[in-house]
């Protein structure tokens, strides 16, 4: 079975440019999560969706960050304009489950390593 | 509020010797606890999960963890380390009935030949 698929795997761009990260969750999963991982702050939850609807975006660091989930099989995380401090590994994860989440684990993609010069 | 504390940032063992990665949790009610492993340049992979069915939980690759409520611990063990076990390990608690996972800071496991 295909897991969570993220693209691109690596992105290097200059400060000020728009960056779009993409995620395809596991088919049938109701929940989708975006995380950021850095050495200093570890893993941080940015936002998560349930049935394509954003539920909690309190982890989104600034208005420069936005996320969408136009359908059950696709989500994007956009940074505009990008800054060097946005350099990190961004992970997408998905999870099955009904309302309340139950105890279903999250399945992670391999991440996008983002470098802003 | 739930939280997890991984007591060691780095653990080094020799191949073939036991592994112990320590995790304490804080939760106001019966928690859902997980261990994830992250190999270099990869995403996180679920090792095992505790969901109150049994206090000793067996996971993949020979790992297991024991939930001890009296000690608020969920330590990860393996009888015999392999070189392929070298990775970052995260202890994780689920935040109530929300979708959120709360991650520990991670423990780097080094396995020496």
Interface residues (C-beta under 8 A of the other chain):
Chain A: X4 X31 X33 X42 X43 X45 X48 X50 X55 X56 X91 X93 X95 X97 X100 X101 X103 X105 X106 X107 X108 X109 X110 X111 X113
Chain B: X32 X34 X36 X41 X42 X43 X44 X45 X46 X49 X51 X90 X94 X97 X98 X99 X100 X101 X103 X105 X106
